[in-house]
Amino acid sequence: MKNKVEIKQVVSDLIQLFEISKPTEGNASYVFGNKLAIDKRKFERLQVIDMLTDYFEDKVIIDGYLEVEPITFVHTVFEIKEGHPN
């Protein structure tokens, strides 16, 4: 059985996981609300997806879901959204 985790906790955990709580020079990762953008110079897209997969292996978001945006040049962007995917 998976652990139920609130959206706020998931965002907090992922900020730590991707080491973006402490901005450093050259680290262009950022958080905007529940949306995280991970600089590809730090983690490649497949690394991000693998890390997310590992994180959610034993967790489920309470009244929410993860949405990874289409491929972009500089960042891997994903958002923790409320509700259920359409």
VMD Tcl script that draws the C-alpha trace (Angstrom):
set ca {
  {0.00 0.00 0.00}
  {1.32 3.43 -0.93}
  {1.74 6.30 1.52}
  {-0.66 9.19 0.94}
  {1.14 12.50 0.73}
  {-0.30 16.03 0.53}
  {0.64 18.28 -2.39}
  {2.50 20.73 -0.13}
  {4.69 17.92 1.23}
  {5.39 16.53 -2.26}
  {6.56 19.95 -3.48}
  {8.76 20.37 -0.40}
  {10.26 16.89 -0.85}
  {10.96 17.47 -4.54}
  {12.62 20.83 -3.87}
  {15.04 18.98 -1.60}
  {15.43 16.02 -3.94}
  {16.44 18.26 -6.85}
  {18.53 20.52 -4.60}
  {16.82 23.75 -5.61}
  {16.10 25.11 -2.14}
  {19.56 26.68 -2.13}
  {20.15 28.63 -5.35}
  {23.74 28.64 -6.54}
  {25.49 30.43 -9.37}
  {24.75 28.69 -12.65}
  {21.82 26.74 -11.20}
  {18.80 28.00 -13.08}
  {16.33 25.55 -11.51}
  {13.32 27.24 -9.94}
  {9.98 26.74 -8.24}
  {6.84 28.70 -9.07}
  {4.00 27.56 -6.85}
  {3.61 23.83 -7.48}
  {5.61 23.95 -10.73}
  {9.27 22.98 -10.70}
  {11.75 23.58 -13.51}
  {14.93 21.55 -13.27}
  {17.98 22.89 -15.09}
  {19.18 20.27 -17.58}
  {22.78 21.20 -16.82}
  {22.26 19.69 -13.38}
  {19.88 16.78 -14.15}
  {19.07 15.52 -17.63}
  {15.40 14.88 -18.45}
  {15.69 11.10 -18.09}
  {17.39 11.53 -14.71}
  {14.51 13.73 -13.55}
  {11.93 11.19 -14.70}
  {13.85 8.35 -13.01}
  {14.07 10.35 -9.77}
  {10.35 11.13 -9.89}
  {9.56 7.47 -10.57}
  {11.65 6.43 -7.56}
  {10.05 9.08 -5.35}
  {6.51 8.02 -6.26}
  {7.24 4.29 -6.05}
  {5.76 4.17 -2.55}
  {3.71 7.39 -2.53}
  {0.47 8.71 -3.95}
  {-0.63 12.36 -3.96}
  {-3.81 13.10 -2.01}
  {-6.28 14.73 -4.43}
  {-3.55 15.50 -6.94}
  {-1.29 14.22 -9.68}
  {2.03 14.88 -11.38}
  {2.18 16.29 -14.90}
  {5.48 16.49 -16.79}
  {5.47 19.12 -19.52}
  {6.67 18.41 -23.08}
  {10.38 18.48 -23.78}
  {12.00 21.91 -23.55}
  {15.53 23.05 -24.29}
  {16.79 24.35 -20.93}
  {14.56 22.83 -18.22}
  {12.60 19.72 -17.40}
  {9.33 21.15 -16.11}
  {6.71 19.35 -14.06}
  {3.82 20.39 -11.88}
  {1.94 18.87 -8.98}
  {-1.71 19.61 -9.81}
  {-4.85 19.41 -7.73}
  {-7.68 17.11 -8.75}
  {-7.46 14.27 -11.22}
  {-6.08 14.22 -14.78}
  {-8.69 14.58 -17.50}
}
mol new
graphics top color blue
foreach p $ca { graphics top sphere $p radius 0.5 }
foreach p [lrange $ca 0 end-1] q [lrange $ca 1 end] { graphics top cylinder $p $q radius 0.2 }
display resetview
